[in-house]
Amino acid sequence: MRKARNRVLLDHSPAAVAQRLANGPGQVYLKDFVYGAIDGAVTTLAVVSGVAGGGLASSIIIILGLANIFADGFSMAISNYLGTRAENQRLESERSCELAEIEANPEGEREEIRQIFARKGFSGEQLEEVVNVITADKRRWVDTMLQEEHGLSLQGINAGKAGLVTFGAFMLVGILPLIPYLLNWWQVDLIANAFAFSCGITTLAFFVVGALKGQYVEQSWYRSGLETTLVGGAAALLAYGVGVLLGNLVAV
């Protein structure tokens, strides 16, 4: 709610409003960070849980965990980059199509604008005035069609930054489940129960990431943290169960 209160307190003088609109909306990479952080913690803890459940050596946990962090993290970053780039390309493709439709059938496209704003409550002379104003400028006309007909945002996202944020978050949070095993490798038996320590630190990471997400989406930090913790914990529990099952099968 703090963020909402801060918005209410913004300067709403004509000059301040004009400046904010001129600057345009800032790019937020919250989705990319949460996506990378949660997946990094879940998949690495899943590897730790699966190997620990199978009763295998700690060295195998370190090897598989580090392999997961670099390979899966890079794969996620590339996937996010390509997905975001595809969204940007779709925006430009739809822009070209709308511009071509306006050139080929201007009256038909004017009728689309008319019906869009009629649904918003405009009618009569007021509706015709809105249609005339929007269709007087082709870029404004196309932008309106992209937003209203296709539901697209006019603000493209930097695909490279989105991929880097995902990779960084994956690496940063994904390494946490491995910390006790890396410490024991550095100094033997430094941590008595490495698996319990790994689960604890990862659970804390889940909660912190969820709490941070809650601050951005106007959700209570403890509720968002608990939600993220439960989802991540369920994935780890599933992986641990599979590891125990496979370990028993190998033993047989």
C-alpha positions as CSV (number, residue, x, y, z in Angstrom):
1,M,0.0,0.0,0.0
2,R,3.0,2.3,0.5
3,K,3.5,2.4,-3.3
4,A,-0.1,3.4,-3.8
5,R,0.1,6.1,-1.2
6,N,3.3,7.5,-2.9
7,R,1.4,7.7,-6.2
8,V,-1.4,9.6,-4.6
9,L,1.2,12.1,-3.3
10,L,2.7,12.7,-6.8
11,D,2.7,16.2,-8.1
12,H,-0.4,16.5,-10.3
13,S,0.3,20.1,-11.5
14,P,-0.2,20.4,-15.3
15,A,3.6,20.8,-15.8
16,A,4.4,17.7,-13.7
17,V,1.8,15.6,-15.4
18,A,3.1,16.7,-18.9
19,Q,6.6,15.8,-17.9
20,R,5.7,12.3,-16.7
21,L,3.7,11.6,-19.9
22,A,6.6,12.9,-22.0
23,N,9.1,10.6,-20.2
24,G,6.8,7.7,-20.9
25,P,6.5,4.5,-18.7
26,G,9.8,3.1,-17.4
27,Q,10.8,-0.4,-18.1
28,V,10.4,-2.8,-15.2
29,Y,12.1,-6.2,-15.2
30,L,10.3,-7.6,-12.1
31,K,8.8,-10.5,-14.0
32,D,12.2,-11.4,-15.4
33,F,13.9,-11.2,-12.0
34,V,11.2,-13.3,-10.2
35,Y,11.2,-15.8,-13.1
36,G,14.9,-16.3,-12.9
37,A,15.2,-16.2,-9.1
38,I,12.4,-18.7,-8.4
39,D,13.4,-21.1,-11.1
40,G,17.1,-21.0,-10.1
41,A,16.2,-21.8,-6.5
42,V,13.7,-24.5,-7.4
43,T,15.8,-26.3,-9.9
44,T,19.0,-26.3,-7.9
45,L,17.2,-27.4,-4.7
46,A,15.5,-30.0,-6.8
47,V,18.9,-31.3,-7.9
48,V,20.1,-31.2,-4.2
49,S,16.9,-32.9,-3.0
50,G,16.9,-35.5,-5.7
51,V,20.6,-36.5,-5.2
52,A,20.3,-36.4,-1.4
53,G,17.1,-38.4,-1.5
54,G,19.0,-41.0,-3.6
55,G,21.7,-41.1,-0.9
56,L,24.5,-40.1,-3.4
57,A,27.8,-38.4,-2.6
58,S,28.0,-34.6,-1.9
59,S,30.5,-34.2,-4.8
60,I,27.7,-35.3,-7.2
61,I,25.4,-32.7,-5.7
62,I,28.1,-30.0,-6.4
63,I,28.7,-31.2,-9.9
64,L,25.1,-31.5,-10.9
65,G,24.1,-28.3,-9.1
66,L,26.8,-26.2,-10.8
67,A,25.9,-27.7,-14.1
68,N,22.3,-26.8,-13.5
69,I,23.1,-23.2,-12.6
70,F,25.1,-22.5,-15.7
71,A,23.3,-24.6,-18.3
72,D,19.7,-24.1,-17.1
73,G,20.4,-20.4,-16.2
74,F,21.8,-19.7,-19.7
75,S,19.0,-21.6,-21.3
76,M,16.4,-19.6,-19.4
77,A,18.1,-16.4,-20.3
78,I,18.2,-17.2,-24.0
79,S,14.6,-18.4,-23.9
80,N,13.4,-15.2,-22.2
81,Y,15.5,-13.1,-24.6
82,L,13.9,-14.8,-27.7
83,G,10.4,-14.7,-26.2
84,T,10.7,-11.0,-25.4
85,R,12.2,-10.3,-28.8
86,A,9.3,-12.2,-30.4
87,E,6.8,-10.0,-28.6
88,N,8.6,-6.9,-29.9
89,Q,8.6,-8.3,-33.4
90,R,4.9,-9.1,-33.1
91,L,4.3,-5.4,-32.2
92,E,6.1,-4.2,-35.2
93,S,4.4,-6.8,-37.5
94,E,0.9,-5.8,-36.3
95,R,1.8,-2.1,-36.7
96,S,2.8,-2.8,-40.4
97,C,-0.5,-4.8,-40.9
98,E,-2.7,-2.1,-39.4
99,L,-1.0,0.6,-41.5
100,A,-1.5,-1.4,-44.6
101,E,-5.2,-2.0,-43.7
102,I,-5.7,1.8,-43.2
103,E,-4.1,2.5,-46.6
104,A,-6.3,-0.2,-48.3
105,N,-9.6,0.3,-46.5
106,P,-9.7,3.6,-44.5
107,E,-13.5,3.6,-44.1
108,G,-13.5,0.1,-42.7
109,E,-10.8,1.0,-40.2
110,R,-12.6,4.2,-39.3
111,E,-15.7,2.0,-38.5
112,E,-13.5,-0.1,-36.2
113,I,-12.5,3.0,-34.3
114,R,-16.1,4.1,-34.2
115,Q,-17.3,0.9,-32.7
116,I,-14.4,0.7,-30.2
117,F,-15.3,4.0,-28.7
118,A,-19.0,3.4,-29.0
119,R,-18.4,0.5,-26.6
120,K,-16.7,3.0,-24.2
121,G,-19.9,5.0,-24.0
122,F,-19.3,7.7,-26.7
123,S,-22.2,8.5,-29.0
124,G,-23.6,11.0,-31.5
125,E,-21.5,14.0,-32.4
126,Q,-19.1,13.3,-29.5
127,L,-18.3,9.9,-31.0
128,E,-17.7,11.3,-34.5
129,E,-15.4,14.0,-33.1
130,V,-13.3,11.3,-31.3
131,V,-13.2,9.3,-34.5
132,N,-12.1,12.3,-36.5
133,V,-9.4,13.3,-34.0
134,I,-7.9,9.8,-33.9
135,T,-8.0,9.1,-37.6
136,A,-6.5,12.5,-38.5
137,D,-3.0,11.2,-37.5
138,K,-2.0,7.7,-38.9
139,R,0.4,7.0,-36.1
140,R,-2.2,7.8,-33.5
141,W,-4.7,5.8,-35.4
142,V,-2.4,2.7,-35.6
143,D,-1.4,3.0,-31.9
144,T,-5.1,3.1,-30.9
145,M,-5.8,-0.1,-33.0
146,L,-2.8,-1.9,-31.5
147,Q,-3.9,-1.1,-28.0
148,E,-7.7,-1.5,-28.4
149,E,-8.0,-4.2,-31.0
150,H,-5.0,-6.4,-30.3
151,G,-4.4,-5.6,-26.6
152,L,-0.7,-4.8,-27.2
153,S,1.5,-2.5,-25.2
154,L,3.2,0.2,-27.2
155,Q,6.2,0.1,-24.8
156,G,8.7,-2.5,-26.2
157,I,10.9,-4.3,-23.6
158,N,14.7,-4.5,-24.1
159,A,15.1,-8.2,-24.8
160,G,18.8,-8.2,-24.0
161,K,18.3,-6.6,-20.5
162,A,15.4,-9.0,-19.9
163,G,17.6,-12.0,-20.6
164,L,20.5,-10.6,-18.5
165,V,18.2,-10.0,-15.5
166,T,16.8,-13.5,-15.7
167,F,20.3,-15.0,-15.9
168,G,21.6,-12.8,-13.0
169,A,18.7,-13.7,-10.8
170,F,19.0,-17.4,-11.6
171,M,22.7,-17.4,-10.7
172,L,22.3,-15.3,-7.6
173,V,19.6,-17.3,-6.0
174,G,20.3,-20.6,-7.6
175,I,23.7,-20.9,-5.9
176,L,22.2,-20.7,-2.4
177,P,21.2,-24.4,-2.1
178,L,24.8,-25.4,-2.9
179,I,26.4,-23.1,-0.3
180,P,26.6,-25.7,2.5
181,Y,28.0,-28.4,0.2
182,L,30.6,-25.9,-1.2
183,L,31.6,-25.0,2.4
184,N,32.0,-28.6,3.3
185,W,34.1,-29.1,0.2
186,W,36.3,-26.2,1.2
187,Q,36.5,-27.4,4.8
188,V,35.4,-31.0,5.6
189,D,32.4,-31.3,7.9
190,L,32.1,-27.6,8.5
191,I,28.3,-28.0,8.4
192,A,27.0,-31.1,10.0
193,N,23.7,-31.4,8.2
194,A,24.3,-29.8,4.8
195,F,20.9,-30.9,3.3
196,A,18.9,-29.3,6.2
197,F,21.0,-26.1,5.9
198,S,20.4,-26.1,2.2
199,C,16.6,-26.4,2.6
200,G,16.6,-23.7,5.2
201,I,18.6,-21.1,3.3
202,T,16.6,-21.8,0.1
203,T,13.3,-21.5,2.0
204,L,14.5,-18.1,3.3
205,A,15.4,-17.2,-0.3
206,F,11.9,-18.2,-1.5
207,F,10.3,-16.0,1.1
208,V,12.5,-13.0,0.5
209,V,12.0,-13.1,-3.3
210,G,8.2,-13.5,-2.7
211,A,8.2,-10.6,-0.2
212,L,10.1,-8.3,-2.6
213,K,7.6,-9.2,-5.4
214,G,4.7,-8.4,-3.1
215,Q,6.0,-4.8,-2.6
216,Y,5.8,-4.3,-6.4
217,V,2.4,-5.8,-7.0
218,E,0.6,-4.2,-4.0
219,Q,0.3,-7.6,-2.2
220,S,1.2,-8.0,1.5
221,W,4.9,-9.0,1.7
222,Y,4.3,-11.9,4.1
223,R,1.5,-13.3,2.0
224,S,3.5,-13.1,-1.2
225,G,6.5,-14.6,0.6
226,L,4.5,-17.5,2.0
227,E,2.9,-18.2,-1.4
228,T,6.3,-18.3,-3.1
229,T,7.7,-20.5,-0.3
230,L,4.9,-23.0,-0.6
231,V,5.3,-23.3,-4.4
232,G,9.0,-23.7,-4.2
233,G,8.8,-26.1,-1.3
234,A,6.3,-28.3,-3.1
235,A,8.7,-28.6,-6.1
236,A,11.6,-29.5,-3.8
237,L,9.5,-32.1,-1.9
238,L,8.5,-33.7,-5.2
239,A,12.1,-33.9,-6.3
240,Y,13.2,-35.4,-3.0
241,G,10.5,-38.0,-3.3
242,V,11.6,-38.9,-6.8
243,G,15.2,-39.1,-5.6
244,V,14.3,-41.5,-2.8
245,L,12.3,-43.7,-5.2
246,L,15.1,-43.8,-7.8
247,G,17.6,-44.5,-5.0
248,N,15.7,-47.5,-3.8
249,L,15.4,-48.8,-7.4
250,V,19.1,-48.5,-7.9
251,A,19.7,-50.2,-4.6
252,V,17.5,-53.1,-5.7
